[in-house]
Amino acid sequence: MARGTPALIGVLAVACCVLVLVNGALLLLLAPAGALSEGGGSWLWSGFLRVISPAVIARDRGPAPYLAVAALMAFGGIFLMSTLIPVISAGLQNQLARLRRGRSAVVESGHTILLGWSPHVHTVLAELMEANRNQRRACVTILAEKDRPEMETAIRERVGRTATTRVVCRSGDPTDPVDIAIVNPSRARSIIVIPPEGDDPDIAVVKSLLAVASSQAAHGQGGQSGQSAEGGRRGQRGQGGQGREGAPVIVASVQEAQNLSVARLAGGASCHVISAQGFISRLMVQMSLQCGLSAVYTGLLDFEGDEIYMQRQPELVGRTFGETLGAFRTSCVIGLMDASGRVRLNPRHDTVFRAHDQIVAISKDDDTVLLSETVPIVDETAISPPDVPEQPGRQVLMVGWSRHAPDIVRQLQTQLPPGSRVDVIADTDLTGAAELLTGEGEGEGEGGGDGGARADGVAEVSFRRADTTRRDVLESTGLGAYDHVMVICPNERDPRESDARTLTTLLKLRDLATRHSYDFSLATEIADDRNRVLVRAAKADDFIVSSELVSLCLAQLSENPHLSQIFDELFGPRGVQISLRPSVGYVRAGAETDFYSVTAAAARRGEIAIGHRLHDRAQLPPDYGVLINPDKAERVRYTEYDQIIILSPGIHGDV
């Protein structure tokens, strides 16, 4: 029984052979004349028929002892057949149950593997389906500690039709190398480790990375990722995402920044790990200070709109980077990647393209990165003279506190202009919060958690403890004096409780802003992305930040790992930044011009124009007037309220 159905069938087959031989021997003994006349082969065949079909004895003729033996053989055959049929039936049922459990081995190659299960799976899977829309035989395999029917049902309900992508679900432990072998990681294109739900998901992520590394070592795969980025995301589909030694690209995210190094060590050189909280913190700051920036980042991170591609353009060899900015009508060049794979966004505009350099461009697809057939003519009369107006100080209110809140405050201090102020109000003990900003144990804020501090930045910071879900507390802060309000989700509580308090605060802030006509931007962080649909943004200056953006980033990296360097620059504290600037700083108000002229005006300031936001569409969802990578030949009459989307060193040039 322990050997399974094949062993049982083998035992029954041996028993059948024994019965056939016994039948033949008794035939020779009891009816030798008949046996000799039939021949050896004939009496063996007749014995076999008596075993598998007892009705054959009705045709038997001979002495009584012979007929008695034939009857016994028939009864033995009945016993064998009645045993064989249930054995085969049970074996088939076990095999079907095994298939339903999702424990059969995957034979796919060039597929994407998702390890783990959480609400992130649906977002990542939807993005991968969009990325594979022009592929005929794409496959995504999911390995998680859930029943296969349960996973398939959830995907049908949350994601819907999978279009050209086939989704294969398997049940198993994503931290066990034996179970990971089921999804055939050695022949996968890329592997995405999905952080599970729970108090400490980073432990499970690191264990999954170690299990993948163990599986790669068992198959003799290296950890170097050397995928060529030429051709962009869809152009790479035929090449696969594997490294020089056949190792798939591994992508993961950890909750805490201090776990980044250990996760990267566990995953190896082909592993790309991002810090979810650090990523969300930087987005919170940038989107809060730059109204409309959420639509820009969402458009760049998902696969539905324009995306970032890397391509080799031999025609550009010998030309400077500045000359390429206006050389593409339907694409925006934002950087270059040299032969070593190093990516630089907005390099010096006198940088000369070499033979093996590739451009980094924003475009609709990889086949739309095409040089313009005609030389554009810049309208010099429409370009405004360079003018950098002094920015007044801004007032920021942070409602709530969490482990990553000090990082948010430090970034605010770095990016806010002189004379700014950050006020923190939270229903938690803020004792020592000021010291966290400097890491040196200095500053005020002791004695109950109220007080002020000025760390390394230019903005003054104050702290106050109060119940942020109470309407009177929010009214007492003087909301009308603030330019930006940020609602921070406390991660020390249960996610459901944290989101409940956050949503309560958000709804009251929205109501107060509507009743009193307050004009502040409102950025809200939620823990569970499923709650985002409950409180969708009401306008461009009111947006929700959740882990969905992290999922979009993971999907992008799995398709093109070279985007890791680009994301480091865009979302890192010291890299380039995307900002929205008044259009009058680049073109004259009321002048009708094309985007070639806007691009030229930005280039003279050492910047790159990648789009615009038109004021007359600023309140129209889903893009709120934001257009990335516009047709450079299309003429637009810019007003003083319109904005140009700029890729620059930073809001104040100090980041």
C-alpha positions in Angstrom: 0.0 0.0 0.0 2.8 2.4 0.8 4.3 2.0 -2.7 1.1 3.3 -4.3 -1.2 2.2 -7.1 1.5 0.9 -9.6 2.8 -1.5 -7.0 -0.7 -2.8 -6.2 -1.3 -3.3 -9.9 2.0 -5.2 -10.2 1.1 -7.5 -7.3 -2.3 -8.3 -9.0 -0.5 -8.9 -12.3 1.9 -11.4 -10.6 -1.1 -13.1 -9.0 -2.8 -13.4 -12.4 0.3 -15.0 -13.9 0.4 -17.5 -11.0 -3.2 -18.4 -11.6 -2.6 -18.9 -15.3 0.4 -21.2 -14.6 -1.5 -23.1 -12.0 -4.4 -23.5 -14.4 -2.0 -24.9 -17.1 -0.3 -27.3 -14.7 -3.6 -28.7 -13.5 -4.8 -29.0 -17.1 -1.7 -31.1 -17.9 -2.3 -33.2 -14.8 -6.1 -33.7 -15.1 -6.7 -33.6 -18.9 -3.3 -34.3 -20.6 -4.9 -35.3 -23.9 -6.7 -32.0 -24.3 -3.7 -30.0 -23.2 -1.4 -31.8 -25.7 -3.9 -31.4 -28.5 -4.3 -27.6 -27.9 -0.6 -26.8 -27.6 1.3 -24.8 -24.9 0.3 -21.3 -26.2 -3.3 -22.2 -26.6 -3.8 -23.6 -23.0 -1.9 -20.6 -21.5 -4.3 -18.3 -23.4 -7.4 -20.2 -22.3 -6.1 -20.1 -18.7 -5.6 -16.3 -19.0 -9.2 -16.0 -20.3 -10.6 -18.0 -17.4 -8.9 -15.6 -15.0 -10.0 -12.3 -16.5 -13.3 -13.6 -17.9 -14.9 -16.3 -15.7 -17.7 -16.8 -18.3 -15.3 -18.8 -20.4 -15.8 -21.9 -18.2 -19.2 -22.3 -19.8 -17.5 -23.7 -22.9 -15.2 -26.0 -21.0 -15.6 -29.8 -21.5 -13.7 -32.5 -19.6 -13.7 -34.7 -16.5 -15.3 -33.5 -13.3 -12.0 -32.8 -11.5 -10.9 -30.6 -14.4 -14.2 -28.6 -14.3 -13.9 -28.2 -10.6 -10.4 -26.7 -11.0 -11.7 -24.4 -13.8 -14.4 -23.2 -11.5 -11.8 -22.4 -8.8 -9.7 -20.5 -11.3 -12.8 -18.5 -12.3 -13.5 -17.6 -8.7 -9.8 -16.5 -8.3 -10.2 -14.4 -11.4 -13.3 -12.8 -10.0 -11.4 -11.9 -6.9 -8.5 -10.4 -8.8 -10.7 -8.3 -11.1 -12.9 -7.1 -8.2 -9.7 -6.0 -6.5 -8.1 -4.5 -9.6 -11.0 -2.2 -10.5 -11.1 -0.4 -7.1 -7.3 -0.1 -7.1 -7.3 1.6 -10.5 -10.2 3.8 -9.4 -8.5 4.8 -6.2 -5.3 5.6 -8.1 -7.2 7.8 -10.5 -8.9 9.6 -7.7 -5.7 10.1 -5.9 -4.1 11.5 -9.0 -7.0 13.9 -9.6 -6.9 15.0 -6.0 -3.1 15.6 -6.3 -3.8 17.7 -9.4 -6.5 19.7 -7.5 -4.1 20.2 -4.6 -1.6 21.7 -7.1 1.4 19.4 -6.3 2.3 18.3 -9.8 5.5 19.6 -11.3 5.4 22.5 -13.7 7.0 21.9 -17.1 6.9 25.5 -18.3 10.0 27.5 -19.3 10.5 31.2 -19.6 7.7 31.8 -17.1 7.3 34.2 -14.2 7.1 32.8 -10.7 5.2 34.4 -7.8 6.3 33.0 -4.4 3.7 33.6 -1.6 0.2 35.0 -1.4 -1.2 38.3 -0.2 -3.4 41.0 -1.7 -0.2 42.1 -3.6 -0.6 39.0 -5.9 -3.7 40.5 -7.7 -1.9 43.8 -8.5 1.3 42.1 -9.7 -0.6 39.5 -11.7 -2.7 42.2 -13.4 0.4 44.1 -14.4 2.1 41.0 -15.7 -1.0 40.2 -17.8 -0.9 43.7 -19.3 2.9 43.3 -20.0 2.2 40.0 -21.7 -0.7 41.2 -23.8 1.2 41.0 -27.0 2.6 37.5 -26.1 0.9 34.4 -27.3 2.2 31.8 -24.8 3.0 33.7 -21.6 2.8 31.9 -18.3 2.7 33.0 -14.6 3.1 30.4 -11.9 2.1 31.0 -8.3 3.4 28.9 -5.4 1.7 29.6 -2.0 0.4 27.8 1.1 -3.2 27.8 -0.1 -5.4 25.3 -1.9 -5.2 25.5 -5.6 -9.0 25.9 -6.2 -9.0 28.7 -3.6 -6.2 30.6 -5.4 -7.9 30.1 -8.8 -11.2 31.3 -7.5 -9.6 34.4 -6.0 -7.8 35.2 -9.2 -11.1 34.9 -11.2 -12.9 37.1 -8.8 -10.2 39.8 -8.4 -8.3 39.8 -11.7 -10.9 38.4 -14.2 -9.9 37.1 -17.6 -6.2 36.4 -17.9 -6.2 37.2 -21.6 -3.1 35.7 -23.3 -1.4 34.8 -20.0 -1.9 31.3 -18.6 -1.9 31.3 -14.7 -0.7 28.0 -13.1 -1.3 27.7 -9.3 0.6 25.2 -7.1 0.3 24.6 -3.4 3.4 24.5 -1.3 5.7 26.3 1.1 7.5 29.2 -0.7 10.3 28.9 1.9 11.0 25.2 1.2 13.4 24.4 -1.6 11.7 21.1 -2.2 8.3 22.8 -2.8 9.9 25.6 -4.9 11.3 22.9 -7.2 7.7 22.1 -8.2 7.4 25.4 -10.1 10.6 24.7 -12.1 12.6 27.8 -11.0 15.7 26.7 -13.0 13.9 27.4 -16.2 12.0 30.5 -15.1 12.4 33.9 -16.6 11.9 35.8 -13.3 10.9 35.2 -9.7 8.9 37.6 -7.6 8.8 37.1 -3.8 5.5 38.3 -2.5 5.6 39.5 1.1 3.0 37.7 3.2 0.5 39.3 5.6 1.6 39.3 9.2 3.6 41.1 11.9 7.0 40.4 10.4 6.8 39.5 6.7 10.5 40.2 6.2 11.5 36.9 7.8 9.4 35.0 5.3 10.8 37.0 2.4 14.4 36.3 3.4 13.7 32.6 3.9 12.1 32.4 0.4 15.2 34.1 -1.0 17.4 31.6 0.7 15.3 28.7 -0.6 15.5 30.1 -4.2 19.3 30.4 -3.8 19.5 26.9 -2.6 17.4 25.7 -5.6 19.7 27.6 -8.0 22.8 26.1 -6.4 21.3 22.6 -6.8 20.9 23.3 -10.5 24.3 24.8 -10.9 23.0 28.3 -11.7 25.0 31.5 -11.1 23.7 34.6 -9.5 24.8 37.2 -12.0 22.1 39.1 -13.8 23.3 40.2 -17.1 20.1 40.7 -19.1 20.4 43.1 -21.9 18.0 45.9 -21.6 17.9 46.7 -25.3 14.4 46.7 -26.8 12.7 47.6 -23.6 10.1 45.5 -21.7 8.3 43.9 -24.6 11.4 43.7 -26.8 13.1 41.6 -24.1 10.3 39.1 -24.0 11.9 36.8 -26.5 15.2 37.0 -24.7 13.9 36.2 -21.3 15.0 37.7 -18.0 17.7 35.3 -17.1 21.3 36.2 -16.3 24.4 35.3 -18.1 24.6 32.0 -16.4 20.9 31.2 -16.8 19.7 32.4 -13.3 16.3 34.0 -13.3 16.0 37.6 -12.1 14.7 37.7 -8.5 12.6 40.6 -7.2 11.5 41.1 -3.7 10.5 43.8 -1.2 11.1 44.0 2.5 9.1 46.1 5.0 12.0 47.5 7.0 15.0 49.3 5.5 17.4 47.6 8.0 16.6 44.3 6.4 17.6 45.3 2.9 21.2 44.1 3.2 20.4 40.7 4.6 17.7 40.2 1.9 20.2 41.1 -0.8 22.8 38.7 0.7 20.2 35.9 0.7 19.1 36.5 -2.8 22.5 36.9 -4.5 23.7 39.2 -7.2 20.7 38.6 -9.5 18.3 39.7 -6.7 16.7 43.2 -6.7 15.2 44.1 -3.3 13.4 47.3 -2.4 12.3 48.7 1.0 8.6 49.1 0.9 8.4 51.6 3.8 11.3 53.6 2.4 9.7 53.6 -1.0 6.3 54.7 0.3 7.9 57.3 2.6 9.7 59.0 -0.3 6.6 58.9 -2.4 4.6 60.4 0.4 6.9 63.4 0.6 7.3 63.9 -3.1 3.6 63.6 -3.9 2.6 65.7 -1.0 4.9 68.6 -2.0 4.1 68.3 -5.7 0.4 68.3 -6.5 -0.4 66.1 -9.4 2.8 64.0 -9.1 0.9 60.9 -8.1 -0.6 60.7 -11.6 2.9 61.0 -13.1 4.4 58.2 -11.0 1.4 55.9 -11.4 1.6 56.4 -15.2 5.3 55.5 -15.2 5.0 52.4 -12.9 2.1 50.6 -14.5 2.1 48.9 -17.9 -1.0 50.6 -19.3 0.5 54.0 -20.2 3.9 55.2 -21.3 6.9 53.3 -19.8 10.7 53.5 -19.6 12.7 51.7 -22.2 16.3 51.3 -23.0 17.5 51.0 -26.7 20.6 51.2 -28.7 20.4 53.9 -31.4 23.5 53.8 -33.6 22.5 57.1 -35.3 23.2 58.9 -32.1 26.9 57.9 -31.8 29.0 61.0 -31.7 26.1 63.3 -30.7 25.7 65.0 -27.3 23.0 64.1 -24.9 21.5 67.5 -25.2 21.1 67.1 -28.9 19.0 63.9 -28.4 16.4 65.6 -26.2 14.6 67.0 -29.3 15.4 64.2 -31.7 12.4 62.0 -30.9 8.9 63.2 -31.6 7.0 60.5 -29.7 9.5 59.7 -27.0 11.2 61.6 -24.2 14.9 60.8 -23.6 15.7 61.0 -19.9 19.1 59.3 -19.6 21.6 56.9 -21.0 23.1 53.5 -20.1 26.7 52.8 -20.9 28.4 49.6 -22.0 28.9 48.5 -18.3 25.2 48.7 -17.6 25.4 51.9 -15.5 22.4 54.1 -15.9 22.5 57.9 -15.5 19.4 60.0 -15.6 19.8 63.6 -16.8 23.5 63.4 -17.2 25.6 66.5 -18.3 24.1 67.6 -21.6 27.5 67.7 -23.2 28.0 64.0 -22.7 28.8 62.3 -26.0 27.1 59.0 -27.0 29.5 56.2 -27.6 29.1 53.0 -29.7 27.6 50.8 -27.1 25.6 53.3 -25.2 21.8 53.0 -25.0 19.3 55.7 -24.5 16.8 55.6 -21.6 13.5 57.0 -22.9 9.8 57.3 -21.9 7.7 56.0 -24.8 4.4 54.2 -25.5 6.1 51.1 -26.6 9.6 49.9 -27.6 8.7 50.2 -31.3 7.8 53.9 -30.9 11.3 55.0 -29.9 12.0 56.4 -33.3 14.1 59.3 -34.4 12.2 62.2 -36.0 12.4 62.4 -39.7 12.7 66.2 -39.7 14.8 68.6 -37.7 12.6 70.4 -35.3 12.5 74.2 -35.3 12.5 75.8 -31.9 10.3 78.9 -31.4 12.6 81.3 -29.7 9.9 83.9 -29.3 7.9 81.6 -27.1 10.7 80.7 -24.7 10.8 82.6 -21.4 14.1 83.9 -20.0 15.5 81.8 -17.2 14.1 82.9 -13.9 14.3 81.0 -10.6 11.8 82.7 -8.2 12.4 82.5 -4.5 10.0 79.9 -3.0 8.3 80.9 0.2 8.3 78.6 3.3 5.6 76.0 3.5 3.6 74.7 6.4 3.1 70.9 6.6 0.9 69.0 9.1 1.7 65.4 9.8 -1.2 63.5 11.4 -0.1 60.3 12.9 3.2 58.6 13.7 4.9 55.3 12.8 8.3 53.7 12.7 9.1 55.3 9.3 7.7 58.7 10.3 11.2 60.1 11.3 12.4 59.3 7.7 9.5 61.3 6.3 10.3 64.2 8.5 14.0 64.1 7.6 13.1 64.1 3.9 10.7 67.0 4.4 13.5 69.0 6.1 15.7 68.3 3.1 13.2 69.3 0.4 11.3 72.1 2.0 12.5 75.7 1.4 13.8 77.9 4.2 11.2 79.2 6.5 9.1 76.1 6.4 7.6 74.3 9.4 6.5 70.7 10.0 3.9 70.1 12.8 3.4 66.6 14.0 0.2 65.5 15.9 -0.3 61.9 16.9 -2.1 59.8 19.5 1.1 58.1 20.6 4.0 58.9 22.9 6.3 61.2 21.0 8.9 61.4 23.7 12.3 61.2 22.0 10.8 61.8 18.5 13.0 64.9 18.1 16.1 62.8 18.9 15.2 60.3 16.2 15.5 63.1 13.5 19.2 63.6 14.3 20.1 60.2 15.7 22.3 62.0 18.3 20.0 62.2 21.2 19.8 66.0 21.1 16.9 68.4 20.8 13.8 69.1 22.7 10.6 67.3 22.9 11.0 65.6 26.2 8.4 65.6 29.0 5.3 64.1 27.5 6.3 64.2 23.9 5.4 67.8 23.1 7.9 70.3 21.9 9.9 71.4 18.9 13.2 70.6 17.2 15.3 71.8 14.4 17.4 69.0 13.0 19.8 69.1 10.1 17.2 70.5 7.7 15.9 74.0 7.2 12.4 73.3 8.5 11.4 73.6 12.1 9.6 70.6 13.6 7.1 70.5 16.5 5.3 67.6 18.2 2.0 67.4 20.0 0.1 64.4 21.4 -3.6 64.2 20.8 -6.4 61.9 19.6 -6.3 62.5 15.8 -9.7 60.9 15.2 -11.5 63.7 17.1 -12.9 66.5 15.0 -12.2 69.2 17.6 -8.6 68.2 17.7 -8.2 68.5 14.0 -10.0 71.9 14.0 -7.7 73.2 16.8 -4.7 72.7 14.6 -5.7 75.6 12.3 -5.9 73.6 9.1 -6.3 76.7 7.0 -2.7 77.7 7.6 -1.2 74.6 6.1 -0.2 74.0 2.5 0.1 70.2 2.9 -1.5 67.7 5.2 -0.1 64.1 5.5 -2.0 61.3 7.3 0.4 58.6 8.5 -0.8 55.1 9.1 0.5 53.8 12.5 2.1 50.4 11.8 2.3 49.4 15.5 -1.3 48.4 15.5 -3.3 45.7 13.7 -3.6 46.8 10.0 -7.4 46.8 10.2 -7.4 49.0 13.3 -4.8 51.3 11.8 -6.7 51.7 8.6 -10.0 52.3 10.5 -8.4 55.2 12.4 -6.7 56.5 9.3 -9.9 56.5 7.3 -11.8 58.2 10.1 -9.2 60.9 10.2 -9.2 61.3 6.4 -13.0 61.6 6.1 -13.0 64.3 8.8 -10.2 66.2 7.1 -12.0 66.1 3.8 -15.2 67.4 5.4 -13.4 70.2 7.1 -11.6 71.2 3.9 -14.9 71.3 2.0 -16.8 73.2 4.7 -14.2 75.9 5.2 -12.7 75.9 1.6 -9.3 75.0 2.8 -6.8 74.6 -0.1 -4.2 72.1 1.2 -3.0 69.0 -0.5 -3.9 65.8 1.3 -1.8 62.7 1.2 -3.0 59.6 3.1 -1.2 56.3 3.7 -3.1 53.1 4.3 -1.8 49.7 5.3 -4.2 47.4 3.4 -4.5 48.2 -0.3 -8.0 46.7 -0.3 -9.2 49.7 1.6 -8.0 52.1 -1.0 -11.1 51.7 -3.1 -13.3 52.8 -0.2 -11.8 56.3 -0.2 -10.7 57.1 -3.7 -9.0 60.4 -4.2 -11.4 63.2 -4.7 -9.0 65.4 -6.7 -5.4 65.6 -7.9 -4.3 67.2 -4.6 -6.0 64.4 -2.6 -4.4 61.0 -3.1 -4.0 57.7 -1.3 -0.6 56.0 -1.0 -0.6 52.3 -0.4 1.5 49.2 -1.1 0.0 49.0 -4.6 2.8 51.2 -5.9 5.3 48.8 -4.4 3.5 46.0 -6.3 3.7 48.0 -9.6 7.4 48.5 -9.0 8.0 44.7 -8.4 6.2 43.9 -11.7 8.3 46.4 -13.6 11.6 45.1 -12.2 10.7 41.5 -13.0 10.3 42.5 -16.7 13.3 44.8 -16.8 15.8 44.5 -13.9 17.8 47.5 -15.2 15.0 49.7 -14.0 16.3 49.1 -10.5 18.9 51.8 -11.1 16.3 54.2 -12.5 14.0 53.7 -9.5 17.0 54.3 -7.2 17.5 57.6 -8.8 13.9 58.6 -9.1 12.8 57.6 -5.6 16.2 57.8 -3.7 17.0 60.7 -1.4 20.0 61.8 -3.5 18.9 61.1 -7.1 17.1 63.2 -9.6 13.5 64.1 -9.0 10.4 64.7 -11.0 8.7 68.0 -10.2 6.0 70.2 -11.6 7.0 73.8 -12.4 4.9 76.8 -13.6 4.9 76.9 -17.4 5.7 80.6 -17.4 9.2 79.7 -16.3 9.8 78.0 -19.7 7.4 79.5 -22.2 5.5 82.8 -22.3 1.9 82.8 -21.1 -0.5 82.8 -23.9 2.1 81.8 -26.5 1.0 78.9 -28.7 4.0 76.6 -29.2 5.0 73.0 -29.5 6.7 70.7 -27.0 10.0 70.9 -28.9 10.3 74.5 -27.7 9.4 73.5 -24.2 12.1 70.8 -24.3 14.7 73.3 -25.5 13.8 75.8 -22.8 14.2 73.1 -20.1 17.5 71.9 -21.6 19.0 75.3 -21.3 18.4 75.0 -17.5 20.0 71.6 -17.4 16.6 70.0 -17.0 14.5 67.6 -19.1 10.8 68.3 -19.8 8.8 65.0 -19.9 5.2 66.3 -20.0 2.8 68.9 -18.8 -0.3 69.4 -16.7 -3.0 71.6 -18.2 -5.0 73.6 -15.7 -8.4 73.3 -17.5 -8.2 69.5 -17.0 -6.6 69.5 -13.5 -9.8 68.2 -11.8 -10.7 65.6 -14.4 -9.8 62.0 -13.3 -8.0 59.7 -13.8 -5.0 61.8 -15.0 -6.1 65.2 -13.6 -4.6 67.1 -16.6 -1.3 65.2 -16.5 0.1 64.1 -19.8 3.5 62.3 -19.9 5.4 62.2 -23.1 3.2 64.4 -25.3 3.6 64.6 -29.1 6.3 67.2 -29.4 4.8 68.5 -32.7 1.4 69.2 -31.2 0.9 72.9 -30.5 -0.5 74.0 -27.1 -1.4 77.5 -25.9 0.0 77.5 -22.3 -1.6 79.7 -19.6 0.0 81.0 -16.4 -1.7 78.2 -14.5 -0.3 75.3 -16.5 2.7 73.3 -15.4 5.6 71.6 -17.0 6.7 68.2 -15.7 10.5 68.4 -15.2 13.2 65.9 -14.5 15.6 67.9 -12.3 18.3 67.4 -9.6 15.7 68.2 -6.9 13.1 70.7 -5.9 15.8 73.0 -4.5 18.8 71.5 -6.1 20.2 70.1 -2.9 19.0 66.5 -3.1 
